[in-house]
Amino acid sequence: MTSLRRMTHYLSHYPWSATLGFLTVFLMVATELVVPRALQVVIDQGIRKGSMDAVWSGVLVMLAAAVGGALATLGQGVFRARLSQGIAFDMRNDLFNHIQSLSFTKLDEMQTGGLMTRISSDVDIIRMFSSNGLSLLLRALLMIIGSVIMIVLTDLQLSLVMFVCLSVAGVVIWTFMHTARPLFTVVQEKLSALNTVIQENLAGIRVVKAFVRETDEISRFDDYNRDYMRQNIRVGRILTLVMPALTVLTNLGIVGVIWFGGQDVIEQRISLGELIAFNNYLMIGMTPLLLLGNMLNMASRAEASAARVLEIMDTRSQIQLTSTAYHPDRLLGQVCFENVSFRYKTSENGIEEAARNGNVLENISFNVKPGQRVALLGATGSGKSTLVSLLSRFYDVTGGCILVDQVDVRDWNAEALRSQIGLVPQTTTLFSGTIRENIAYGKPDTALNEIIEVARAAQAHDFITAMPAGYDSIVEARGANLSGGQKQRIAIARALLVRPSILILDDSTSAVDLETEIKIQDALDEICRSATTFIIAQRINSVLKADQIIILE
């Protein structure tokens, strides 16, 4: 339970809920432990001796215990809900915040479906354990300890039966935990793989239908879904063995108590009330073992999920920020590449050189003055997009250095650097919300007139105002209600709104017609005349006004 133990610091965020939750569990167990002793008094002092006062005293104690237990159960449910939901809330926030801090190098190694599973399913499994499993485990522990104490106080010799049962149960439980934990880890891995298949299919559903691959995708999903089902069945088989074993053990304990205790009653070493109380305490102590199948299931799943969450939380970004990071008020826009080389550590970026574990960029050197326009040309896979990614420090160079305003980008404050770089990526990404919110993504509090200004420059104003709600029109999932050219123009407007000192246009007008592209270029000349601009384009007219043309091989 190493991983779950590391998660216990979240309990300190909710000290009152945790403390009161513990006290209510303690009260619930205490009320249960009172009942057998009260029943012993009713039998020995009341029924056998004919004393109604003893009967009434025992009955009143049992009634008070029942009411107290009910109130404690109610309070425990309230505090348990507050605690578990709070822990899940904090854990999701911490996990999401940490993912935001990871470098692209680390994110490239992770699958989107796997990350989604960790944030949703794994955190929810931990929440369920902190809500139900943790309270059940605590209650079971207190019931076992309390019943053992009461059994020893009732009859030390007969308590040996209880100790034997608990020892055997401990061996069964340890064996199950040792066997089940790795299996639950595989279950979550299978779920991550299944979620990845779903995410990829939904993201590429147009391609699937265009190439008539629905049947193949259904077959692929069926394979992953079947693997997930088989792994759950494998775990279920182990769970089915635990419950019968613990049930048999409990029944053997009861038989042993009745056999040896019955002899003691006949020999008058103990009273009938003591035997009944002893048997009840044995049931109180052994009942949690019957619930352990469910508790261990939750605990093992939660441990596996906690390990998967911590795997992400323990991942550190490869881009290290210095404590004295450079943070100027304004970026001038001078850029210098000095013998820059770079290679990806994985081949997931679809670049052949990376797959061969070679450099994508090799000894690249050039100098750009503030306000200049630089065109990057080259064949597909030559590293054009990679080059501008290095400028924004999405990755760190393998060799050489990149200077912005004569300062190495590794010495810059990353947020200060990126906030003054306007990026229009090759693949346009729009977020759920309105068109206005998407354009103002980099400056959320921008006035509408500024948004309209950059939308006009990006040649987006006309089609936006033609929509029913104008700038308040909702962008559907993945921009389904917009054409490729419309999405690109919104992305251009989004980049222009931050008034960047460096503007990166990565094939940003590939989906617009030639006339619109010319209008956009003319508007860029006006709005971004002082910005250093990097243009990646396939059309020759897109680079005619460039001060420098760099061709990558």
N, C-alpha and C positions, 0 to 999 in steps of 0.2 A: 504493500500500500504506500510505496514511496511517493508516487505522483500525487495521490490524494492528500498525503501529509503535507506536501508543498502548497496545496490549495487552501490549507486551514487559515492562512493569513486573511482570507476574505471574511472570516467570521468576525475579525476585529473591527470590520466596518459597521457591524450591527451588534454592538455589545449588549444592548438591552434585550433585543429579540433573542439573541443566543442564550443569555443568562436566564431570562424568564422561560424560554423554551425548555432549558435544562431543568429548572425548578418544577415546571408542570409535569415533566416526565417522571421526576423523582417523586412527586406527590401521587401520580397515578400508580406507581409501583408500591408506594407505601400503603395506599388504601387496599391494594390487592393482598399485601402481606398481613394486614390486620385481620382479614376475614377468617382464615383457618384457625387463628388463635381464639377469636370470638366464638367460632363453632365448637372448639374444644371446651370452652367454658360452658356453653349451652348443654353439651352432652354430659360432661363429667359433673359439673356443679348444679346443672338444672334438671335434666331428664333423669339421670341416675339417682340423684339425691332428692328429687321432687321439689326443687326450689324454683318457683316462678320468677322470683326476683332475678335469679341468675339467667333465666331464659330471656326475660325482658332486657336485661343489661346487654346480653350478647346480641339480641336482635337489633337493639338501638345502635350498637356499635357497627353492625353490618349495614344498617340503613344509612348511617352517617358516612360510612366508607363508600357506599354506592353513589350517594349524592356528591361527595367530594371528588370521587373518581370521574364522574360525568363532567363536573365543572372543570377539572384539570384537563380532561380530554378536549373540551371545547376551547379552552385557552391555548392548549398546546397546538391545536390546528391553526389558530390565528397566528401565533408567533412563528410557527413553522413555515407558513405561507409567506410571511413577510421576509423571513430570513432567506429562504430558497430563491424567491424571486429577486431579492436584492443581490444575492451572490451571482445569479445568472446574468443580471443586468450589468454588474461590474465586470464580470468575466468577458462578456461579449464586447463591452466597450474597450477593455484592455487589449483584447485580441485584435479587434478591428484597428485600434490606434497603432498597435505594433506592426500590423501588416502595412499600414500607410507609411511607416518609417523604413521599411525594407527597401533595399536597392533593387534595381531591375535585374541585376545578376542573380539575386536570390529568388525574386519573383518568377524569373524564367524557369527555375528549377521546380516550381510548384505548379500543380494543376488547379485550375479555377474550381472545378468540382470538389477537389479535396479540401480547399480552403473553405468553401461554402459548407461542407459537411462539418468541419471543425467548429465554425461559428454558430451553426444551427443545431445539428443533431448531437454532436459531442457535448456542447455546452448544455443542451437540454437533458441529456442523460445524467450529467453531473448535478443539474438542478433537481431532477427527480430523486437522486440519491440523497442530496442534502435535505430534501423535503420529507421523503418517506423512509428511505434506507437508513439515514443517519439517526433519525428518532427511533426507528425500530431496533437498530443496533444498540443504541444507548439503553433503550428500555429492556432489551434482552439481557444485556450485560448486568444491569441493576437487578433484574428479576433473578438471574442466576446467582449473583452475589448475595442478594437478600435472602433467597430461599435456602442457600447453603448455610448462612448464619443461623437462620431459624431452625433448620434441620439439626444442626450441631447442638443448638440450645435445647431442642426437643429430645434427641437421643443420639449420642455420639456413636455408639456401636452400629446402629442402623444406618447412620449417615454414610457408611462405607459403600453402600449400594449406590448412592448418589455420586460419590467420587469416581467409582468405576465407570458409571454411565458417562459422566462428563469427560473422562480421559479418553474413552473410545470415540466419543463425539468429536473431541478436539482433533484426533487423528483423521477422521473422515473429513472434517471441515478443511484442514490444512491440505489434504490430498486434492480436494476439489478446487481450492483456490490456486494451487500450484498448476493444476491441469487446465483450468478454465481461462485464466487470464490471457495467455497467448492466443487462445481461440477467439476471445472477444475482440482482441486487437485486430485479428484477421477479419472479423465481421465488419468492423468499422472501415477497414481498408477496402473491403468488397463494396461497401456502401459508397465510399468515396469514388471508386471506379465507376459505379453505376450512375452516380450524380454527374460525373464527367461526361459520360456518354449522353445523358439527357441534355446537359448544357451545350455540348458541341452540336447535337442534333437541332436544338431549338435555335441556336445562333446561325446555323447554316441550312435552315429548312428550305430556303429558296433554291440553294444548290442541290439539295437532296431531290426536290421535286423536278428541277430542271433536267437532271440526269436520270430521272426515273429510278431512284435508288431506295424507294420507300421499303420494298420487301427486304432488301439487304440490311437496312437500318433496323427494321423490326427484328430480323434474325440476330443482328448484333446485340440489340437491347435484350433479347430473350436469353442469349448466352450469359451476359453479365448478370441479369436478374436471376438466372438459374444458379449461377455460382454463389450469389448472395443468399438465396434460399437454402442451398445445400449446406453452407457454412452455419446458418442459423439452426438447421436440423441437427447438425453435428453437435452444436452446443446444447440443444434441447435434449439429446440423448443422455448427455452427462447429467443434466439437471434431473432427469427422470430417475436416475440411480440414487441421488442424494436423499430425496424425500422418503422412499421406502426404507432405506438404511436407518435414517433417524427415527422413523415411525416404529420400526422393529425394536430399536434400542430403547425408546421410551416405554414401549409395552413391556419389554423385559425388565426394565426398572420397576414398573408398577407391580409386576408379578413377584419380583424379588422382595419388594417391601411388604406385600401382602403375605408372602410365605414366611419370611423371617419375623415380620411384625406380628402376624397372627400367632406364632408360637410364643412370642413375648407377652402378648395379651393373655393367652391361656395360662402361661406361667405367672401372670400378674406382675411381670417386671415393668410393664407400661400399661396405661389405661387405654380403653377403647377410643376416648377422645383424642389422646395423644397419637394413636395410630392413624385416625382419620385426618388429624392435622398434619401429621408427617406425610401422608399420602397426598394431601392437597399441596403441601409445599414442594413435594417431588414433582407434581404436575405443573406447578408454577415455574419451577426451575427447568423442566424438560420441555414445556410448551414452546419457548423461544426456539428450541432446536427444530421443532416442526416447521417454524417459520423461516428457518435459516436458508432453506432452498431458495426462497424468494429474495431474502436479504443478501445472500451470497451472489445471486444472479445480478442484483443491482450493484453490489459492491465491486464485483469483477468487471462489469460493463463500465462502471464509473471510473475505475482505475485505468482501464484501457483508454477511455476517452480522455481522462486527465493527462495521460502520457502523450496522447496525440496533440492536445492543446499546448502542453509544455514544449513539445517538439518545435512548434512555431514560435512560442514565446522565448525560447532559448536561442532561436536563430538571430544572429546579429548581422546588421547591414555591413556589406563589404566597403561601403563608402564611409570613411571615418571623418568626422568633423573636428577641426582643431578648436581649442578653447578660445583662441584669439582670432577667430574667423574674420575675414575682411568684410566690412558692412558699410559701404559708402551710401550717401543719400541718392546719388544718381550715377548711372553707368554711362560712360562715354561712347563705348561701342568699338574700341580697338580690339582686334582679335589676331592672335598669332599662334599658329601651329608650328611646333619645333620638333621635327623628327618623330612624329606621332605614329605609334604602332598599336594595334589592338587586336585581340582575339576573344571570341566568346568561349565560355567554359562549357557550354552545352550546344547541341546542334538544333535546339528547339526553335531557333529563330529562322530556320529555313535557308541558311546561307551555306553554300557548298564548302567554302573555306573553313567555316566553323566545324562542319561535320568531319572534315579531315584534320581538325585540330590545328589548323594553320592560322596565320594572321589574316584578318579581314582587311586591315589597313597596315601599310608597311612604309615607314619613314616618310610620312606626309609632312611637308613644310610649306607654309605660305603665310603672308601677312596681309591683313585687311585694315584699312584706315577707317576711322569713324565716318559713318554715313555712306560708305561704299556699298555697291550692290554686287554680290558674288553669285555666279551661276555654277551649279555643280551638275556635270553631265557624266554619263557612263552607262555601261550595260547593266542590266538587272543583276543584282547580287554583287556589284562592284564596291558597295560600302557607302553609298551616298547618305542614306538615312542614318547609318551608324555614325558617320562623321558628325552630323548635327546633333545626334544624341549625346556624343561626348562633350559637345559645347555646353549643353545644359547639365552636364555631369549626371546623366542617368546611369552612366558607367564610368569607371576610372580607366584611364589609358594603361596599356600594358607597358609601353615604353615612350620616352619623350615627355613633352608637357604641352598644355594648352594655356595660353595667357590671355586674359581678358583685362584690358586696361593695365597691361604689364604686371598683372597679378595672376599666379597659377590658380586655375579654377578649384584646385584642391584646397587652397587657402581661403577661398571665398565662403561666406555664409551661404549655404545652399538655397535657402528661401530668398535671400536678398538677390542672388544671381538669377534664379528662375522667375522671380516676380517682375524682372525687367526684360525678360525674353518672351516675345509673343510667338507661340508655336501653332502652326496649322499642320497637324500630322497627316500622313499618307492615308490612313484609315480614319474617317471622320467618326467621332463619338459624340452623340448627343444624349443628354440625361432626361429622365422623366421630369415633367414640369412644363412651363410655358416657354414659348420662343424667347420672350423677354428675359426669363431667368437663365436660359441657355447662353444668350449673348452676354449677359452680365455675370457669367459664372466667375470670372476673375476679379470683378468689382461689384459685388452684390448690391451695394447701396447707390449705384449709379442712377442719375436722373434719366427719365425717358427720352428727353431731347438729345442727350449724348448717345444713347442707344440707337436712336433713329439716325443720327449723323453717321455712325460707323456702318449701320445697315445700308444706308444709301451708298457709301463708299464701296461696300462689298456687293452692290447690285442686288441686295436682298429686300429692300424696302417695298418694292412694287408687289412682289408675290406675297409678302407678309401681310400687307394691308388688304390684299384681295381675299385673304382667309376670313372666315366668319367672325372670329374674335380678334383679328389683327395680331398685335404683339402678345396678347394674352391667350392666343390659341395654344392648345395642348399638343405637345410633341408625344406621339404614340411610342410604344415600345420599340427601341432601336430605330426611331425616326421613320416608322413604316408609312406615315402619311406624307412624307416628303421625298422628293426625287433626290438622286445622288448629287446633282448640281445644286439644289436648294440647300442640302445639308452642308456642302462645301462652303457655300456663301455665308451661312450662319457661323461656321467655324472660323472663317476669315474675319467676320465682324467681331467675333469673340476675342480673337487675337489683337485686333486693332484697338479695342476698347481700353486695354491696359496701357496704351501709349508706349509701346516697347522701345527700348534703346537698340535691341537686336530683334529682328523679325525673321522667323524661319518658315518658309513656304515649301512644304514637302509634297510636291506634285499636287498642289492644292486646287488647281483649276482643271484637272483632267476630265471632270464630268460636266464642264460648262462649255457652251459654244464659243466659237472664236470671237464673235462680236462682244459678248459679255466679258470674255477674258481681257480684251483690249480696254474696255471701260474700267474693269477692276484695276488693271495696271496703271491707267491714267490717274485713278483715285489714289492709289498707293503712292504715286509720285508726289501728290499734294499732301497727303496726311503723314506719310513716313519719310519725308525728304531727309530728315536728320538721322533716321534709324539705319543701322548697318543691317543689310538684308541678305539672307542666303536663300537662293531659289533652286529647288530641284524640280526639273521639268523635262518633259519629253518633246514638247513643241519648240521649234527653233525661235519662233516669235516671242516666246516667253523670256528669252535670255538676251534679246538684241540690245537692251539698254544696260546690260551688265558692265560694270567696270572691270571685272575679272571673270574669266571663264576657266574653271578647273575641271579637267577631265580625269576621271578615275578609271584605271584599268583593273 
